[in-house]
């Protein structure tokens, strides 16, 4: 996520948890949410919050990546899959471009 998220703000970078925020401010004046990567017991959760407000960013997902999608913003991975990682990297870059 860090390589493809552009100039987002790193709010947390700890073992098992990465949180990125945007430069845009929310209604409370806080930086908006961009994404998180969280290591769970049996999978890794990869959230891209721009997909919540701009679902068209995910148009054209491969069947393999779509199968790993949980809800609007989350993708769960149990195994290493370089092709899917490349696709989610490109999706992250599209999200970063949209977040400004």
Backbone bond lengths (Angstrom), bond angles and torsions (degrees), N, CA, C in turn:
res aa  C-N    CA-C-N  psi(-1)  N-CA   C-N-CA  omega(-1)  CA-C   N-CA-C  phi
1 X - - - 1.446 - - 1.527 110.28 -
2 X 1.313 117.45 -41.65 1.469 119.61 -177.75 1.521 112.56 -58.85
3 X 1.331 117.60 -39.48 1.468 120.89 -178.25 1.514 112.92 -65.78
4 X 1.310 118.15 -28.02 1.458 121.35 -171.29 1.521 114.39 -114.19
5 X 1.308 118.16 2.85 1.463 121.17 -174.61 1.519 113.91 -92.10
6 X 1.309 117.58 6.25 1.456 119.52 178.05 1.516 112.38 65.57
7 X 1.301 115.73 -137.01 1.463 122.16 -174.42 1.527 113.29 -97.65
8 X 1.322 117.02 35.05 1.462 119.86 179.29 1.534 109.40 -69.49
9 X 1.318 115.75 164.75 1.460 122.55 -177.85 1.531 109.27 -92.68
10 X 1.327 116.78 127.55 1.461 120.37 175.87 1.526 107.57 -82.32
11 X 1.335 115.51 109.95 1.463 120.89 179.48 1.522 111.08 -88.91
12 X 1.342 116.32 -29.35 1.463 121.10 177.94 1.513 108.82 -155.17
13 X 1.308 115.87 134.38 1.469 122.16 174.93 1.521 106.19 -140.99
14 X 1.320 114.98 88.44 1.462 122.27 -176.71 1.522 108.12 -129.81
15 X 1.326 117.50 161.06 1.469 119.06 177.50 1.531 110.55 -53.36
16 X 1.327 115.97 121.72 1.453 121.36 177.81 1.510 115.96 85.46
17 X 1.344 117.71 -1.14 1.467 119.88 -176.96 1.523 112.01 -151.99
18 X 1.324 115.24 122.20 1.460 122.14 174.27 1.521 106.86 -126.93
19 X 1.327 116.86 128.75 1.459 122.09 178.86 1.519 108.22 -128.53
20 X 1.334 115.76 125.48 1.456 121.87 176.35 1.519 109.70 -117.07
21 X 1.323 115.25 139.46 1.470 121.91 178.34 1.519 107.85 -119.43
22 X 1.326 116.45 160.62 1.460 121.71 178.83 1.528 110.41 -92.17
23 X 1.310 115.76 169.84 1.460 120.45 174.77 1.523 111.15 -80.98
24 X 1.339 116.80 -20.83 1.461 120.82 177.33 1.530 108.87 -67.91
25 X 1.316 115.90 145.67 1.465 120.91 -178.34 1.524 110.31 -99.15
26 X 1.330 115.70 144.01 1.460 120.12 176.81 1.531 109.07 -86.56
27 X 1.327 116.47 -174.45 1.466 121.48 -177.44 1.526 112.74 -61.44
28 X 1.321 117.71 -24.37 1.466 121.66 179.54 1.525 112.32 -92.61
29 X 1.330 116.79 3.35 1.457 120.62 179.18 1.515 114.28 84.35
30 X 1.322 116.94 7.51 1.464 122.33 -179.95 1.534 109.96 -92.92
31 X 1.337 117.26 153.76 1.464 118.57 174.87 1.535 109.76 -59.35
32 X 1.326 115.81 140.22 1.466 120.46 -179.74 1.527 110.85 -70.96
33 X 1.321 116.11 165.40 1.461 121.83 179.05 1.519 110.12 -84.24
34 X 1.327 117.05 132.50 1.464 120.81 172.94 1.527 110.29 -104.46
35 X 1.321 117.31 -56.64 1.458 118.93 -177.82 1.512 112.83 -170.44
36 X 1.329 114.20 166.50 1.455 121.18 176.74 1.519 109.49 -141.98
37 X 1.302 114.91 151.92 1.464 121.85 169.49 1.525 104.87 -127.48
38 X 1.335 115.48 123.00 1.457 120.54 -176.18 1.515 109.64 -130.49
39 X 1.318 116.16 126.73 1.461 121.17 176.62 1.519 107.98 -85.47
40 X 1.319 115.29 117.68 1.463 122.24 177.71 1.530 108.85 -100.40
41 X 1.315 117.06 -177.65 1.467 121.05 -177.66 1.530 112.71 -61.03
42 X 1.334 117.66 -43.69 1.469 119.59 -175.03 1.528 114.20 -124.53
43 X 1.339 117.83 8.17 1.461 120.58 179.50 1.525 109.59 -161.27
44 X 1.331 114.75 172.30 1.459 121.58 173.84 1.522 107.56 -115.47
45 X 1.323 116.76 128.39 1.462 122.73 178.75 1.527 108.88 -97.66
46 X 1.329 115.92 130.32 1.464 123.10 -177.90 1.530 106.68 -123.40
47 X 1.329 116.98 108.26 1.465 121.92 -178.18 1.527 110.88 -104.93
48 X 1.311 116.06 135.91 1.468 122.82 174.04 1.528 107.79 -125.05
49 X 1.317 116.86 99.14 1.459 121.68 -173.61 1.531 114.55 -66.21
50 X 1.337 121.61 -28.99 1.469 118.67 176.51 1.526 113.11 -57.50
51 X 1.332 118.04 -22.50 1.469 120.80 178.57 1.527 111.93 -66.73
52 X 1.316 117.34 -22.28 1.462 120.86 179.65 1.527 110.68 -66.82
53 X 1.330 116.14 -46.61 1.467 120.14 -177.87 1.518 113.06 -91.55
54 X 1.333 116.83 -18.66 1.464 120.78 -178.82 1.532 109.96 -131.80
55 X 1.320 117.38 68.58 1.465 120.24 -175.62 1.527 113.83 -59.71
56 X 1.318 118.03 -22.92 1.469 120.62 179.95 1.530 112.16 -64.20
57 X 1.325 118.03 -18.76 1.464 120.74 176.76 1.523 111.16 -59.96
58 X 1.332 116.96 -25.22 1.466 121.39 -178.67 1.529 112.80 -94.70
59 X 1.323 117.47 5.61 1.465 119.48 177.70 1.516 109.78 -58.47
60 X 1.307 116.45 137.66 1.458 120.96 176.72 1.517 114.90 85.09
61 X 1.328 117.97 15.21 1.467 119.42 176.79 1.524 109.54 -60.45
62 X 1.311 115.83 143.99 1.462 119.82 174.72 1.525 109.16 -66.44
63 X 1.314 116.22 159.63 1.468 120.44 177.49 1.524 110.42 -60.22
64 X 1.332 116.84 -37.16 1.460 120.89 -179.53 1.513 112.91 -63.37
65 X 1.332 117.00 -42.78 1.465 119.69 179.48 1.525 110.41 -74.75
66 X 1.319 116.90 -39.21 1.466 120.22 178.51 1.529 110.96 -59.75
67 X 1.312 116.66 -34.25 1.463 121.03 179.26 1.531 111.80 -65.33
68 X 1.307 117.03 -26.27 1.462 121.62 -179.16 1.523 112.80 -91.68
69 X 1.314 116.26 -1.47 1.466 120.71 -178.40 1.524 110.27 -77.75
70 X 1.321 114.63 132.92 1.460 122.73 176.97 1.525 106.95 -121.86
71 X 1.294 117.74 108.32 1.460 120.51 -177.13 1.516 111.12 74.19
72 X 1.323 116.31 -154.23 1.462 120.95 -175.12 1.525 113.38 -86.08
73 X 1.338 117.54 -30.85 1.463 119.23 -168.04 1.519 115.44 -121.00
74 X 1.325 119.15 -4.54 1.463 121.38 -170.58 1.524 112.89 -114.79
75 X 1.327 114.48 141.45 1.459 122.79 173.46 1.527 106.88 -126.10
76 X 1.328 116.45 130.71 1.463 121.06 179.88 1.519 109.98 -108.50
77 X 1.332 115.97 134.96 1.458 122.04 -179.92 1.522 109.37 -125.47
78 X 1.339 115.47 129.87 1.463 120.92 175.53 1.516 111.73 -104.63
79 X 1.329 116.75 -25.52 1.460 122.23 -176.98 1.522 110.30 -130.36
80 X 1.322 115.80 158.59 1.460 121.48 174.60 1.520 108.18 -72.91
81 X 1.322 115.93 128.32 1.462 122.30 176.89 1.522 107.02 -142.51
82 X 1.321 116.24 96.16 1.470 121.31 -173.40 1.526 112.91 -56.61
83 X 1.325 117.81 -39.48 1.473 120.14 -179.84 1.531 110.56 -63.08
84 X 1.316 117.09 -43.48 1.467 119.86 178.56 1.525 111.09 -69.31
85 X 1.317 117.33 -35.15 1.467 120.23 177.41 1.525 110.67 -64.52
86 X 1.326 117.72 -38.45 1.468 120.75 176.00 1.522 110.44 -64.11
87 X 1.330 116.00 -41.21 1.464 119.73 179.49 1.523 111.38 -65.62
88 X 1.323 117.98 -42.85 1.463 120.10 179.75 1.539 110.01 -70.12
89 X 1.313 118.24 -28.66 1.470 121.04 174.89 1.528 110.03 -65.13
90 X 1.332 116.84 -43.58 1.465 120.68 178.04 1.530 110.62 -65.37
91 X 1.320 117.03 -38.99 1.459 121.21 177.04 1.527 110.40 -63.98
92 X 1.320 117.23 -40.88 1.463 121.62 177.66 1.525 110.29 -61.24
93 X 1.330 116.99 -42.68 1.465 120.99 178.57 1.537 110.76 -62.81
94 X 1.349 118.05 -40.75 1.462 120.93 176.72 1.523 110.56 -62.29
95 X 1.325 116.39 -41.42 1.457 120.91 178.14 1.528 110.96 -63.51
96 X 1.330 116.54 -41.47 1.475 120.93 179.26 1.523 110.29 -64.06
97 X 1.329 116.81 -41.31 1.468 120.28 178.14 1.523 110.46 -62.00
98 X 1.324 116.71 -37.43 1.470 119.99 -178.93 1.524 112.43 -75.27
99 X 1.342 116.25 -27.02 1.463 120.86 -178.62 1.519 111.99 -79.36
100 X 1.327 116.20 -15.90 1.460 120.31 177.94 1.493 114.30 82.89
